Structures are given as C-alpha cells and as structure tokens.
C-alpha cells in the first residue's frame, strides 16, 4: 500500500490533470440509487475530491478522505 500512496504523492498533478474533468454522471446515477436523498457519503481514496464535490453539489453530505498528501 505504501507504494500506491507514494505513487499518488509523486504524480498528483498529472493524475488530477487526467481525471478532474472526466464526466462520471452515469456512474453517479447508478451509485446514488442506493443512497437516500441528501444522504451521507464518505469517499475513501478520493484523490482530487472530484466525486465528493459532485455529490455535495447534488445535495448529499459528502466527504472525501485520502491517504495520499
């Protein structure tokens, strides 16, 4: 696991550039079928926080956690 964290720490900018604008709304819709409206979501391994931010904009109580810096 330390190698994974090290990878993301060393490549955070590149990872962000490649993934921040990816449209995942179809996947969000499939996931959110199981979450009550306004429910709580904890995004573990959140990376840039893209998904947690999107869930917050949709009215969910979302928080992102990540081991990488």
C-alpha positions in Angstrom: 0.0 0.0 0.0 2.9 2.4 0.7 3.9 2.2 -3.0 0.4 3.2 -4.0 0.4 6.2 -1.7 3.9 7.1 -2.9 2.8 6.9 -6.5 -0.1 9.3 -5.9 2.0 11.7 -3.9 4.6 11.8 -6.7 2.0 12.1 -9.5 -0.8 14.1 -8.0 -0.7 16.9 -10.6 -0.6 14.6 -13.5 -3.4 12.4 -12.1 -5.5 15.5 -11.5 -5.0 16.8 -15.0 -6.0 13.4 -16.4 -9.1 12.8 -14.3 -10.6 16.1 -13.0 -12.8 16.7 -16.0 -13.9 13.1 -16.6 -17.8 13.0 -16.7 -19.0 10.2 -14.4 -22.6 11.2 -14.0 -23.9 7.9 -15.4 -21.9 6.1 -12.7 -23.1 8.5 -10.1 -26.7 7.8 -11.0 -26.2 4.0 -10.6 -24.5 4.5 -7.3 -27.0 7.1 -5.9 -29.9 4.7 -6.4 -28.7 3.2 -3.1 -28.2 6.4 -1.2 -31.2 8.3 0.4 -31.7 11.8 -1.0 -29.4 14.1 1.0 -27.7 11.1 2.5 -24.2 10.8 3.8 -21.3 9.7 1.5 -17.7 9.0 2.5 -15.4 8.8 -0.5 -12.4 6.9 0.7 -9.5 7.2 -1.7 -11.0 10.4 -3.1 -7.9 11.7 -5.0 -8.7 15.2 -6.1 -12.1 15.2 -4.4 -13.9 15.4 -7.8 -16.6 12.9 -6.8 -17.2 14.2 -3.3 -17.5 17.7 -4.7 -20.0 16.5 -7.3 -22.1 14.7 -4.6 -22.1 17.9 -2.5 -23.4 19.9 -5.5 -26.2 17.3 -5.8 -27.2 17.9 -2.2 -25.5 15.0 -0.4 -23.4 15.2 2.7 -20.2 14.0 1.1 -16.7 14.0 2.5 -13.5 12.8 0.8 -10.7 11.0 2.6 -7.3 10.0 1.1 -4.1 8.6 2.5 -2.0 10.4 -0.1 -1.0 14.0 0.5 
